[in-house]
């Protein structure tokens, strides 16, 4: 008898199979003497859409909400073949137990359980729970398999989340779409996110700048400043006149010893924000790079984590992880850490602050830097630096503060002197030496005219951070506490996808790196039920889902409350007297239903889409291509279709599709094919040809 190991992705399946001796490929599985390893492709089974229910086909506004008696699942069409492979493996007579080896978390549990339920599995299950896919972690995980039943609460939490999102998101979106004859959708996370962007925009729009005045002066060429501001210029000028060239009598000097600690280890949100600030990467791009470093390169631990700490069982592996990064840009620092007599990991170990997964840190695998892309290398080094910083001592320094008062204004000068760099060894140091003051006569007392500034627009990095920390958007302290305990709205695994969806559905747009709301988004916020706009709703959900995972709350009780709320907001939408007006009507008619077409631009592509919700007609007007202009080398934009299509550049250069096709053919002719190389190799006059000698061992 054998055990079946069900993984979430093929790459993880191959790594696990190699470690448990399942290397023979049979019927879409990897087999060995004791194990059969198979894999999903993410979600293979999902909740059925409303049109699959007989009672919800062609449903009208007055018949909403849609509340199925039993939520049904279905196999995703494009991955049906892979599901059937798993189903057959599950039901093999020689399979005794199923080992769930999908991602260790709520969604990973849901992926596996949906598949096993659909396959009508009756066999006993066990759970592999690992945070990295290194050989060491996999072997350790198989030595400590848990009973599958121990994760029933986690599965129920996943089911409750999926069902609640279906009931609220689909019903609200369908009601808004039918009510206003426009493609409108909303959800428990995306709508509060739009509201946060809109609130920030309103603060910027309504901001009225004010002039204010600070002061500075010099004592022995050391500049002192006062932040005790004046808003009246006359008073400020009078202060300068009254106190310039005066002698001070209450001069104070204080030297204090201080320390500073490094920031905690990275969770996904933190590194997404850092990558956005440093490298202008979107959260989704950063997550994709992290996934590659985790799955393909195996040099980082599981990235979809909201924890900034490690569990105590990781402590014994720290030395191996330091040794693994010895060949990196920070190899000298890593070597010094390894040579420390008393290596302390206390700063990074905190079991109580770790949820499903610990913080992102390097694995015990040595990286092959030649195999990494430039961005993969940069992201990896961000993690390595933060990891090493937390293994170094605190920075110790002395702070000099000199101060005095002029009237009711306090003037200060601060500087520091480093005694022990500690973790700040990574930074370029440029600190002033302590200065001495002998003269007590004020020189060059002058005004510093300044202006109050509005808050900044959200960037992708700062918006991801705001989704995790939306405390400014709720009022009650209790709600803020819930948000803090549940890590904000959404999860680290879904926030990047949610932002991507908001851009694709024309609710948010990028102006440079500034995120702004569209007219469609502004109208949606006026139409959507008020509770759906608040971060506190989704935070409360996450708290309840966590309680379900810990068996403190039943799934049925949670869903009963969700259904009641669904009836409540559907009634609110039905009774609304608001209107929706498209702001992007093109004036062109649909050639299928004669409705007006909407003009939409998405990431360099302009399309016309029918405004009629019952018509799916759309046409591409233009799109930015990868074809470079022969004059200025910028990307050209393609207009039209077929042979008559035209590529145009902003410099005025243009090319027809026929010309482009001809150039592509000519370029291909210039390249040698395998057939050409073989023919070349057969020529008799290539005796003692060094190129032939190098090519002769190639298996063409």
C-alpha positions as CSV (number, residue, x, y, z in Angstrom):
1,X,0.0,0.0,0.0
2,X,1.1,3.6,-0.7
3,X,0.2,7.1,0.5
4,X,-0.9,9.8,-1.9
5,X,0.6,13.3,-1.4
6,X,-1.5,16.1,-2.8
7,X,0.5,19.3,-3.5
8,X,-0.8,22.7,-4.7
9,X,1.7,23.3,-7.5
10,X,3.9,21.1,-9.8
11,X,7.2,22.7,-8.6
12,X,6.5,21.9,-5.0
13,X,5.4,18.3,-6.0
14,X,8.7,17.7,-7.7
15,X,10.6,18.9,-4.7
16,X,8.6,16.7,-2.3
17,X,8.7,13.7,-4.7
18,X,12.5,13.9,-4.9
19,X,12.8,13.8,-1.1
20,X,10.5,10.8,-0.5
21,X,11.8,8.7,-3.4
22,X,8.8,9.2,-5.8
23,X,10.7,9.8,-9.1
24,X,8.9,7.6,-11.6
25,X,6.4,9.5,-13.8
26,X,3.2,7.5,-14.2
27,X,-0.2,8.8,-15.4
28,X,0.5,12.5,-14.4
29,X,1.9,11.4,-11.0
30,X,5.3,10.8,-9.5
31,X,5.6,7.4,-7.9
32,X,7.9,5.5,-5.6
33,X,7.8,2.4,-3.4
34,X,5.9,4.2,-0.6
35,X,4.4,7.4,-2.1
36,X,2.5,8.7,-5.0
37,X,2.8,12.5,-5.5
38,X,0.3,14.5,-7.5
39,X,-0.5,18.2,-7.7
40,X,-3.2,20.8,-8.3
41,X,-2.7,24.0,-10.3
42,X,-4.0,26.3,-7.5
43,X,-7.7,26.0,-7.2
44,X,-9.2,23.2,-9.4
45,X,-12.6,23.3,-7.7
46,X,-14.5,26.5,-7.0
47,X,-18.0,27.6,-6.0
48,X,-20.5,27.5,-8.8
49,X,-21.5,30.8,-10.4
50,X,-25.2,31.9,-10.1
51,X,-26.0,31.0,-13.7
52,X,-25.3,27.3,-12.9
53,X,-28.3,27.3,-10.4
54,X,-31.6,26.7,-12.1
55,X,-33.4,29.1,-9.8
56,X,-31.0,32.0,-10.5
57,X,-30.9,31.9,-14.3
58,X,-31.9,35.2,-15.8
59,X,-32.7,36.5,-12.4
60,X,-34.2,40.0,-12.1
61,X,-33.6,42.7,-9.5
62,X,-36.9,42.1,-7.7
63,X,-35.9,38.4,-7.2
64,X,-32.7,39.2,-5.4
65,X,-30.9,38.1,-3.2
66,X,-29.6,34.8,-4.4
67,X,-29.4,32.5,-1.3
68,X,-28.7,28.9,-2.4
69,X,-30.0,26.2,0.0
70,X,-26.7,24.4,-0.5
71,X,-23.6,26.1,-1.9
72,X,-22.4,23.9,-4.8
73,X,-18.9,23.5,-6.1
74,X,-17.7,22.8,-9.7
75,X,-14.5,21.7,-11.4
76,X,-12.8,24.6,-13.2
77,X,-13.0,23.9,-16.9
78,X,-9.5,24.8,-18.0
79,X,-7.9,22.5,-15.4
80,X,-10.4,19.7,-15.7
81,X,-7.8,17.2,-17.0
82,X,-5.6,17.8,-13.9
83,X,-8.5,17.3,-11.6
84,X,-9.3,13.9,-13.2
85,X,-5.7,12.8,-12.7
86,X,-6.0,13.6,-9.0
87,X,-9.5,12.0,-8.7
88,X,-8.2,8.7,-10.2
89,X,-5.2,8.8,-7.9
90,X,-7.3,9.4,-4.8
91,X,-9.5,6.4,-5.7
92,X,-6.7,3.9,-6.5
93,X,-7.1,0.7,-4.5
94,X,-3.4,0.7,-3.5
95,X,-3.7,4.2,-1.9
96,X,-4.1,3.9,1.9
97,X,-3.9,7.5,3.1
98,X,-4.0,11.0,1.6
99,X,-1.3,13.5,2.8
100,X,-2.4,17.1,2.2
101,X,0.7,19.1,1.2
102,X,-0.9,22.2,-0.2
103,X,0.2,25.6,1.1
104,X,0.1,25.8,4.8
105,X,-2.8,28.2,5.4
106,X,-6.6,28.8,5.0
107,X,-6.6,28.9,1.2
108,X,-4.3,26.0,0.8
109,X,-6.5,23.9,3.1
110,X,-9.5,24.9,1.0
111,X,-7.8,24.0,-2.3
112,X,-7.1,20.4,-1.1
113,X,-10.4,19.8,0.7
114,X,-12.5,21.0,-2.2
115,X,-10.7,18.6,-4.5
116,X,-11.0,15.6,-2.0
117,X,-14.7,16.3,-1.4
118,X,-15.4,16.5,-5.2
119,X,-13.4,13.2,-5.6
120,X,-15.6,11.6,-2.8
121,X,-12.6,10.7,-0.8
122,X,-13.3,8.4,2.2
123,X,-9.7,7.7,3.1
124,X,-7.8,9.0,6.2
125,X,-5.9,12.3,5.7
126,X,-2.8,13.6,7.2
127,X,-1.3,17.1,6.9
128,X,2.2,18.3,5.9
129,X,2.8,21.7,7.4
130,X,6.0,23.4,6.2
131,X,7.0,27.0,5.6
132,X,9.8,26.4,3.0
133,X,10.4,23.8,0.3
134,X,14.0,23.0,1.1
135,X,15.1,19.4,1.4
136,X,15.6,19.8,5.1
137,X,12.2,21.4,5.7
138,X,10.4,18.7,3.6
139,X,12.1,15.8,5.4
140,X,11.4,17.3,8.8
141,X,7.8,17.9,7.8
142,X,7.3,14.3,6.9
143,X,8.7,13.2,10.2
144,X,6.0,15.3,11.9
145,X,2.8,14.7,9.9
146,X,-0.4,15.8,11.7
147,X,-3.8,14.2,11.5
148,X,-6.0,15.9,8.9
149,X,-8.8,16.3,11.4
150,X,-6.7,18.7,13.4
151,X,-7.2,21.2,10.5
152,X,-11.0,20.9,10.2
153,X,-11.4,24.3,11.8
154,X,-9.1,25.9,9.3
155,X,-11.1,24.2,6.5
156,X,-14.4,25.5,7.9
157,X,-12.9,28.9,8.1
158,X,-12.0,28.7,4.4
159,X,-15.5,27.5,3.4
160,X,-17.1,30.3,5.5
161,X,-14.9,32.9,3.8
162,X,-15.6,31.6,0.3
163,X,-19.4,31.3,0.9
164,X,-19.6,34.8,2.6
165,X,-17.7,36.4,-0.3
166,X,-20.1,34.8,-2.8
167,X,-23.2,35.8,-0.9
168,X,-22.2,39.4,-0.3
169,X,-20.0,40.1,-3.3
170,X,-22.1,38.5,-6.0
171,X,-25.4,39.7,-4.7
172,X,-24.3,43.3,-4.2
173,X,-22.6,43.4,-7.6
174,X,-25.6,41.8,-9.4
175,X,-28.0,44.2,-7.6
176,X,-26.0,47.3,-8.5
177,X,-25.6,46.1,-12.1
178,X,-29.3,45.4,-12.6
179,X,-30.4,48.5,-10.8
180,X,-28.2,51.0,-12.8
181,X,-27.7,49.0,-16.1
182,X,-23.9,49.3,-15.7
183,X,-21.1,46.9,-15.0
184,X,-20.7,47.6,-11.2
185,X,-19.1,45.2,-8.7
186,X,-18.1,45.6,-5.1
187,X,-16.8,43.4,-2.3
188,X,-15.9,43.4,1.4
189,X,-12.3,44.3,0.7
190,X,-12.2,46.1,-2.7
191,X,-14.9,48.7,-1.8
192,X,-13.3,49.9,1.5
193,X,-10.0,50.1,-0.5
194,X,-11.6,52.4,-3.0
195,X,-13.1,54.4,-0.1
196,X,-9.6,54.9,1.4
197,X,-8.2,56.2,-1.9
198,X,-11.2,58.5,-2.3
199,X,-10.9,59.8,1.3
200,X,-7.2,60.6,0.7
201,X,-8.1,62.4,-2.5
202,X,-10.8,64.5,-0.7
203,X,-8.3,65.5,2.0
204,X,-5.8,66.6,-0.7
205,X,-8.5,68.4,-2.7
206,X,-9.9,70.3,0.3
207,X,-6.5,71.1,1.8
208,X,-5.9,74.9,2.1
209,X,-2.1,75.6,2.6
210,X,-1.1,78.1,5.3
211,X,2.1,80.0,5.6
212,X,4.0,79.7,8.9
213,X,7.3,80.9,10.3
214,X,10.1,79.0,12.1
215,X,13.4,80.5,13.2
216,X,17.1,79.7,13.1
217,X,20.2,81.4,14.4
218,X,23.9,80.7,15.0
219,X,26.2,80.3,17.9
220,X,29.9,79.8,16.9
221,X,28.8,78.6,13.4
222,X,26.5,76.0,14.9
223,X,22.9,76.4,13.6
224,X,20.1,76.3,16.2
225,X,16.4,76.0,15.0
226,X,13.1,76.6,16.7
227,X,9.9,74.8,15.6
228,X,7.7,77.0,17.9
229,X,5.9,78.4,14.9
230,X,4.2,81.7,14.3
231,X,1.4,82.1,11.7
232,X,1.4,85.9,11.8
233,X,4.3,87.5,9.8
234,X,4.2,90.7,11.7
235,X,4.7,88.9,15.0
236,X,7.5,86.9,13.5
237,X,9.3,89.9,12.1
238,X,9.0,91.7,15.5
239,X,10.5,88.6,17.3
240,X,13.5,88.7,15.0
241,X,14.0,92.4,15.6
242,X,13.6,92.1,19.4
243,X,16.1,89.2,19.9
244,X,18.7,89.5,17.2
245,X,22.2,90.1,18.6
246,X,21.0,89.4,22.2
247,X,23.0,87.4,24.7
248,X,21.5,84.2,26.0
249,X,21.7,83.2,29.7
250,X,19.8,79.9,30.0
251,X,22.0,77.8,27.8
252,X,21.7,74.0,28.4
253,X,23.8,71.1,27.2
254,X,22.9,67.5,27.7
255,X,24.7,64.3,26.6
256,X,22.6,61.1,26.9
257,X,23.4,57.5,26.0
258,X,20.9,55.8,23.7
259,X,20.4,52.7,21.6
260,X,18.3,51.9,18.5
261,X,17.1,48.5,17.3
262,X,16.5,47.3,13.7
263,X,13.1,47.0,12.3
264,X,11.5,43.5,12.6
265,X,11.8,40.8,9.9
266,X,9.9,41.3,6.7
267,X,6.3,40.1,6.3
268,X,4.8,40.3,2.8
269,X,3.2,43.8,3.2
270,X,6.5,45.3,4.5
271,X,8.6,44.0,1.6
272,X,5.9,45.0,-0.9
273,X,6.1,48.5,0.4
274,X,9.9,48.6,0.4
275,X,10.0,47.3,-3.2
276,X,7.5,49.9,-4.3
277,X,9.5,52.7,-2.7
278,X,13.0,51.5,-3.9
279,X,12.3,49.8,-7.2
280,X,8.8,51.1,-8.2
281,X,7.5,47.5,-8.3
282,X,3.8,46.8,-7.9
283,X,2.7,44.5,-5.0
284,X,1.8,41.8,-7.5
285,X,5.3,42.0,-9.2
286,X,7.0,41.8,-5.8
287,X,4.9,38.8,-4.8
288,X,5.7,37.1,-8.1
289,X,9.4,37.6,-7.5
290,X,9.1,36.3,-3.9
291,X,7.2,33.2,-5.1
292,X,10.0,32.5,-7.6
293,X,12.6,32.8,-4.9
294,X,10.6,30.5,-2.7
295,X,9.5,27.8,-5.3
296,X,12.0,27.8,-8.1
297,X,15.2,29.0,-6.4
298,X,14.3,27.8,-2.9
299,X,16.3,30.5,-1.2
300,X,13.5,32.3,0.7
301,X,10.8,30.9,2.9
302,X,7.0,31.1,2.2
303,X,6.2,34.7,1.2
304,X,2.5,34.9,1.9
305,X,2.8,35.7,5.6
306,X,1.7,38.5,7.8
307,X,4.1,37.6,10.6
308,X,7.3,39.5,11.4
309,X,8.8,37.0,13.8
310,X,10.0,33.4,14.0
311,X,8.9,30.4,16.1
312,X,11.4,28.9,18.5
313,X,11.9,25.7,16.4
314,X,13.6,27.9,13.8
315,X,16.4,28.9,16.2
316,X,18.4,25.8,15.6
317,X,18.6,26.5,11.8
318,X,19.8,30.1,12.1
319,X,23.5,29.3,11.7
320,X,22.8,27.3,8.5
321,X,20.9,30.2,7.1
322,X,23.7,32.7,7.8
323,X,26.2,30.3,6.2
324,X,23.9,30.1,3.1
325,X,24.2,33.9,2.5
326,X,28.0,34.0,2.9
327,X,28.4,34.3,-0.8
328,X,26.1,37.3,-1.0
329,X,26.9,41.1,-1.1
330,X,26.9,41.0,2.7
331,X,29.2,37.9,3.0
332,X,31.7,39.8,5.3
333,X,29.0,40.8,7.7
334,X,27.5,37.3,7.7
335,X,31.0,35.9,8.5
336,X,31.4,38.3,11.5
337,X,28.0,37.2,12.8
338,X,28.9,33.5,12.6
339,X,32.1,34.3,14.5
340,X,30.2,35.9,17.4
341,X,30.6,34.0,20.6
342,X,27.1,34.7,21.9
343,X,24.8,34.8,18.8
344,X,21.4,36.1,20.0
345,X,18.2,35.3,18.2
346,X,15.9,36.6,21.0
347,X,14.9,39.7,19.0
348,X,13.4,37.6,16.1
349,X,11.8,34.7,18.1
350,X,8.3,35.3,19.4
351,X,5.9,32.3,19.1
352,X,2.9,34.4,20.2
353,X,3.2,36.8,17.3
354,X,3.5,34.1,14.5
355,X,0.2,33.1,12.8
356,X,0.2,30.4,10.0
357,X,3.7,31.2,8.8
358,X,6.7,32.9,10.2
359,X,8.5,36.0,8.7
360,X,10.2,35.9,5.4
361,X,13.9,34.9,5.8
362,X,16.6,33.1,3.8
363,X,16.5,29.3,3.7
364,X,19.5,27.1,4.2
365,X,20.1,26.9,0.4
366,X,23.0,28.7,-1.0
367,X,21.8,31.0,-3.9
368,X,23.1,30.7,-7.4
369,X,23.3,34.4,-8.1
370,X,24.0,33.8,-11.8
371,X,20.6,32.2,-12.1
372,X,18.8,35.2,-10.6
373,X,17.4,38.2,-12.5
374,X,18.4,41.7,-11.4
375,X,15.1,42.2,-9.5
376,X,15.2,38.7,-7.9
377,X,18.7,39.6,-6.6
378,X,17.6,42.9,-5.3
379,X,14.5,41.5,-3.5
380,X,16.6,38.6,-2.1
381,X,19.2,41.0,-0.7
382,X,16.5,43.1,1.0
383,X,15.5,40.0,2.9
384,X,19.1,39.0,3.7
385,X,19.9,42.5,5.0
386,X,16.9,42.6,7.3
387,X,17.6,39.1,8.5
388,X,21.3,39.9,9.3
389,X,20.4,43.2,10.9
390,X,18.2,41.3,13.5
391,X,21.2,39.1,14.4
392,X,23.5,42.1,15.0
393,X,23.6,44.1,18.3
394,X,21.7,47.4,18.8
395,X,23.4,50.6,17.6
396,X,24.8,52.4,20.6
397,X,25.3,56.2,20.5
398,X,25.5,59.4,22.5
399,X,23.1,62.2,21.7
400,X,24.1,65.8,22.3
401,X,21.3,68.2,22.8
402,X,22.0,72.0,23.3
403,X,19.2,74.4,23.8
404,X,18.2,77.8,25.0
405,X,15.1,80.0,25.1
406,X,14.5,83.3,23.4
407,X,11.2,84.7,24.8
408,X,8.7,81.9,24.4
409,X,10.7,80.1,21.7
410,X,12.9,77.1,22.4
411,X,15.9,76.7,20.1
412,X,17.7,73.4,19.8
413,X,20.7,71.7,18.2
414,X,20.9,67.9,18.1
415,X,23.7,65.6,16.9
416,X,24.9,62.1,17.7
417,X,28.1,60.2,18.1
418,X,28.3,56.5,17.4
419,X,29.9,54.3,20.0
420,X,29.0,50.9,18.5
421,X,27.5,50.6,15.0
422,X,25.7,47.3,15.6
423,X,23.1,46.7,13.0
424,X,23.9,50.1,11.3
425,X,27.0,48.6,9.8
426,X,25.0,48.4,6.6
427,X,24.6,52.2,6.4
428,X,27.0,54.9,5.2
429,X,27.9,56.9,8.3
430,X,28.1,60.7,8.2
431,X,27.6,62.0,11.7
432,X,28.8,65.3,13.0
433,X,31.4,65.6,15.8
434,X,30.2,67.1,19.1
435,X,30.7,70.9,18.9
436,X,31.6,73.3,21.7
437,X,29.9,76.6,22.2
438,X,31.9,79.5,23.7
439,X,30.0,82.5,22.5
440,X,26.6,83.2,23.8
441,X,25.6,86.0,21.5
442,X,22.9,85.4,19.0
443,X,23.9,85.9,15.3
444,X,21.9,85.9,12.1
445,X,18.5,85.3,13.7
446,X,16.2,84.9,10.8
447,X,12.8,83.7,9.6
448,X,12.2,80.4,7.8
449,X,9.0,80.8,5.8
450,X,7.2,77.5,5.3
451,X,3.9,76.1,4.1
452,X,1.7,73.4,5.4
453,X,1.5,70.6,2.9
454,X,-1.3,68.2,2.0
455,X,-1.1,64.4,2.6
456,X,0.5,62.5,-0.3
457,X,-1.4,60.5,-2.8
458,X,-1.3,56.7,-2.3
459,X,1.2,54.7,-4.2
460,X,0.8,51.0,-4.7
461,X,3.2,50.3,-1.8
462,X,1.6,52.7,0.6
463,X,-1.9,51.5,-0.3
464,X,-1.0,47.9,0.5
465,X,0.3,49.2,3.8
466,X,-2.9,51.1,4.4
467,X,-4.9,48.0,3.8
468,X,-3.0,46.2,6.5
469,X,-3.2,49.3,8.8
470,X,-6.5,51.1,8.1
471,X,-6.7,52.6,11.6
472,X,-7.3,56.1,10.3
473,X,-10.5,55.0,8.6
474,X,-12.5,53.8,11.6
475,X,-13.5,55.7,14.7
476,X,-14.1,53.3,17.6
477,X,-11.1,52.1,19.6
478,X,-12.6,48.6,19.6
479,X,-12.7,48.4,15.8
480,X,-9.1,49.6,15.7
481,X,-8.1,46.9,18.0
482,X,-9.9,44.3,15.8
483,X,-8.2,45.6,12.7
484,X,-4.8,45.4,14.5
485,X,-5.4,41.8,15.6
486,X,-6.6,40.7,12.2
487,X,-4.0,42.6,10.2
488,X,-6.4,45.0,8.5
489,X,-8.6,44.2,5.5
490,X,-8.0,41.3,3.2
491,X,-5.0,39.0,3.7
492,X,-1.4,39.3,2.6
493,X,-2.1,36.6,0.0
494,X,-5.0,38.5,-1.7
495,X,-4.2,42.2,-1.4
496,X,-2.0,42.4,-4.6
497,X,-4.7,40.7,-6.6
498,X,-7.4,43.0,-5.2
499,X,-5.5,46.1,-6.3
500,X,-4.9,44.6,-9.7
501,X,-8.6,43.9,-10.1
502,X,-9.5,47.5,-9.1
503,X,-7.2,48.8,-11.8
504,X,-8.6,46.4,-14.4
505,X,-12.2,47.2,-13.6
506,X,-11.6,50.9,-14.0
507,X,-12.0,51.9,-10.4
508,X,-8.5,53.0,-9.8
509,X,-5.9,54.6,-12.1
510,X,-2.2,55.4,-12.0
511,X,-1.1,58.9,-12.6
512,X,2.6,58.4,-12.6
513,X,2.9,56.6,-9.3
514,X,-0.1,58.3,-7.7
515,X,-3.2,56.3,-7.3
516,X,-6.5,58.1,-8.0
517,X,-10.1,57.1,-8.3
518,X,-12.1,57.2,-11.5
519,X,-15.5,58.7,-12.0
520,X,-16.9,55.2,-12.0
521,X,-15.4,54.6,-8.6
522,X,-16.8,57.9,-7.2
523,X,-20.3,57.0,-8.3
524,X,-20.0,53.4,-7.0
525,X,-19.2,54.8,-3.5
526,X,-22.4,56.8,-3.6
527,X,-24.4,53.8,-4.7
528,X,-23.0,51.0,-2.6
529,X,-24.4,50.1,0.9
530,X,-22.7,52.1,3.6
531,X,-21.4,49.2,5.6
532,X,-19.6,47.7,2.6
533,X,-17.4,50.9,2.5
534,X,-16.0,50.5,6.0
535,X,-12.8,48.6,6.8
536,X,-14.4,47.6,10.1
537,X,-16.8,45.2,8.3
538,X,-14.1,43.1,6.7
539,X,-12.0,43.3,9.9
540,X,-14.9,41.9,11.9
541,X,-15.2,39.1,9.3
542,X,-11.6,38.2,9.6
543,X,-11.9,38.0,13.4
544,X,-14.9,35.7,13.1
545,X,-13.1,33.6,10.5
546,X,-10.1,33.3,12.8
547,X,-12.5,32.2,15.6
548,X,-13.9,29.5,13.2
549,X,-10.4,28.2,12.5
550,X,-9.8,28.0,16.3
551,X,-13.2,26.2,16.8
552,X,-14.5,29.1,18.8
553,X,-17.3,29.9,16.4
554,X,-19.4,27.7,14.1
555,X,-19.4,28.1,10.4
556,X,-23.2,27.9,10.3
557,X,-23.7,30.7,12.9
558,X,-21.4,33.0,10.9
559,X,-23.1,32.3,7.6
560,X,-26.6,32.8,9.1
561,X,-25.5,36.3,10.1
562,X,-24.1,36.9,6.6
563,X,-27.4,35.9,5.0
564,X,-29.3,38.3,7.2
565,X,-27.0,41.1,6.2
566,X,-27.4,40.2,2.5
567,X,-31.1,40.7,2.7
568,X,-30.5,44.0,4.5
569,X,-28.3,45.6,1.9
570,X,-30.2,44.2,-1.1
571,X,-33.3,46.1,0.2
572,X,-31.2,49.2,0.6
573,X,-30.1,49.0,-3.1
574,X,-33.6,48.3,-4.3
575,X,-35.0,51.3,-2.5
576,X,-32.3,53.7,-3.6
577,X,-33.3,56.7,-5.8
578,X,-29.7,57.4,-6.9
579,X,-28.6,57.5,-10.6
580,X,-25.5,56.3,-12.4
581,X,-24.1,58.1,-15.5
582,X,-21.2,56.8,-17.7
583,X,-18.5,59.4,-18.1
584,X,-16.7,57.6,-20.9
585,X,-19.5,57.3,-23.5
586,X,-17.7,57.4,-26.9
587,X,-20.7,58.5,-29.1
588,X,-20.2,55.4,-31.2
589,X,-22.9,52.7,-31.5
590,X,-22.5,49.0,-30.9
591,X,-22.9,47.1,-34.2
592,X,-24.7,44.3,-32.4
593,X,-27.3,46.1,-30.2
594,X,-27.0,49.8,-31.2
595,X,-26.2,50.8,-27.6
596,X,-23.5,53.4,-27.0
597,X,-20.0,52.2,-26.7
598,X,-17.8,53.0,-23.7
599,X,-14.1,54.0,-24.3
600,X,-11.8,52.3,-21.8
601,X,-8.0,52.6,-21.4
602,X,-6.1,49.9,-19.5
603,X,-2.3,49.8,-19.3
604,X,-1.7,51.2,-22.7
605,X,-4.6,49.5,-24.5
606,X,-7.7,51.4,-25.5
607,X,-10.9,49.5,-26.2
608,X,-14.5,50.2,-27.0
609,X,-17.0,48.2,-24.9
610,X,-20.8,48.1,-25.2
611,X,-22.6,49.9,-22.4
612,X,-25.4,47.4,-22.5
613,X,-24.9,44.8,-19.7
614,X,-26.5,42.1,-21.8
615,X,-24.1,42.6,-24.7
616,X,-20.4,41.6,-24.4
617,X,-19.3,43.3,-27.7
618,X,-15.9,45.0,-27.4
619,X,-13.2,46.1,-29.9
620,X,-9.6,47.1,-29.4
621,X,-8.9,50.6,-30.7
622,X,-5.2,50.7,-30.0
623,X,-2.5,49.1,-27.9
624,X,1.1,49.8,-27.1
625,X,3.3,47.1,-28.5
626,X,6.9,45.9,-28.0
627,X,7.8,47.0,-31.5
628,X,10.5,49.7,-31.3
629,X,10.5,52.7,-33.6
630,X,13.4,52.7,-36.0
631,X,13.9,56.5,-35.5
632,X,13.6,57.1,-31.8
633,X,13.5,53.5,-30.5
634,X,10.3,54.1,-28.4
635,X,7.5,51.6,-28.3
636,X,5.0,51.9,-31.1
637,X,1.2,51.9,-30.8
638,X,-0.9,49.6,-33.0
639,X,-4.1,51.0,-34.5
640,X,-6.6,48.8,-36.4
641,X,-6.6,45.1,-37.2
642,X,-5.4,42.8,-40.0
643,X,-3.3,43.8,-43.0
644,X,-4.5,47.4,-42.8
645,X,-3.3,47.8,-39.2
646,X,-0.8,50.7,-38.6
647,X,2.0,51.1,-36.1
648,X,2.6,54.7,-35.0
649,X,5.2,56.4,-32.9
650,X,4.9,59.7,-31.0
651,X,7.8,61.0,-33.1
652,X,5.5,60.7,-36.2
653,X,7.0,57.6,-37.7
654,X,4.5,54.9,-38.9
655,X,4.5,51.4,-40.5
656,X,1.9,49.2,-42.0
657,X,1.4,45.7,-40.7
658,X,2.6,44.3,-44.1
659,X,5.9,46.1,-43.6
660,X,6.3,44.7,-40.1
661,X,5.5,41.2,-41.2
662,X,8.1,41.5,-44.0
663,X,10.8,42.6,-41.6
664,X,10.1,39.8,-39.2
665,X,10.5,37.2,-42.0
666,X,13.8,38.8,-43.1
667,X,15.1,38.7,-39.6
668,X,14.2,35.0,-39.3
669,X,16.1,34.3,-42.5
670,X,19.2,35.8,-41.0
671,X,19.2,33.4,-38.1
672,X,20.7,29.9,-38.4
673,X,18.4,27.1,-37.7
674,X,19.3,23.6,-36.3
675,X,18.9,22.4,-39.9
676,X,21.5,25.0,-41.1
677,X,23.9,24.0,-38.4
678,X,23.7,20.3,-39.2
679,X,24.2,21.1,-42.9
680,X,27.2,23.2,-42.0
681,X,28.7,20.4,-39.9
682,X,28.6,17.9,-42.8
683,X,30.9,20.0,-45.0
684,X,34.2,18.3,-45.7
685,X,36.2,21.5,-45.7
686,X,35.7,21.9,-41.9
687,X,38.6,19.6,-41.0
688,X,40.5,21.1,-38.0
689,X,37.8,23.8,-37.7
690,X,37.7,24.9,-34.0
691,X,34.0,25.9,-34.3
692,X,33.2,22.4,-35.6
693,X,35.1,20.9,-32.7
694,X,33.0,22.9,-30.2
695,X,29.8,22.0,-31.9
696,X,30.3,18.3,-32.6
697,X,29.1,17.1,-29.1
698,X,25.8,19.0,-29.3
699,X,22.8,16.8,-29.6
700,X,20.8,18.5,-32.3
